[in-house]
Amino acid sequence: MSFLISAAHAQEAAAPAAAPGNEMMSLLMLVGFMVIFYFMIWRPQAKRAKEHKNLLASLQKGDEVITSGGIAGRVSKVADDFVVVEVSDTVELKIQKGAIVASLPKGTLKAI
């Protein structure tokens, strides 16, 4: 039955020599992917996080905001981690600061 299976001669053939520029090309590709990753993913995400942090730090009483749930209201009280948002004349909601997505221009709630 050994005539159907060819013998493996591992030491007979020498491995082909790698081209001298191969290491440089793979290093260049790795650096290229890192640059693409930085400019397309890391940098925009860091910019958005910085803007959101500045938004939360600058919240004041009277600002009109939108939450991540889509609730629009006016800030009536600001604490360390929570904000009280006045949704209507008689309804106030206590919301975490991180849930606030955007600040609206003054007078937007009256126009809605």
Steps between C-alpha positions, in 0.01 A plus 500: 500500500794734527498561126186722543660725762799705401783524746551832675856616456520795739874547491546462129384843386640813659260777592500786249688804624284796597530808288703775672221760474229273644554601863500866407178466302317322784618764747380773264157334472473475878584868543250587224221312676583674828483843332166414337366370834606822674347742249178309432412359842700628796521873423130563415386300802731694732374827351136403559574394858677830570207702360250299709710549814511876435122504445436329832743727683336814363139411589320778685154570628277611213680306223276310261619142445414170335561168674607173340139381535376793291353704785535875450487732796648792692762445772365619836770366733856372450675267747822300476365193321136586441299773332137589559331565166166682485296333226182702552369746760425229757731215398865482600727201430824416676745378234864396504730754339639237262155453346498855363593489133468855374433855606240690301500870413286719726133511401496163322253345745247779439523443125418128532 
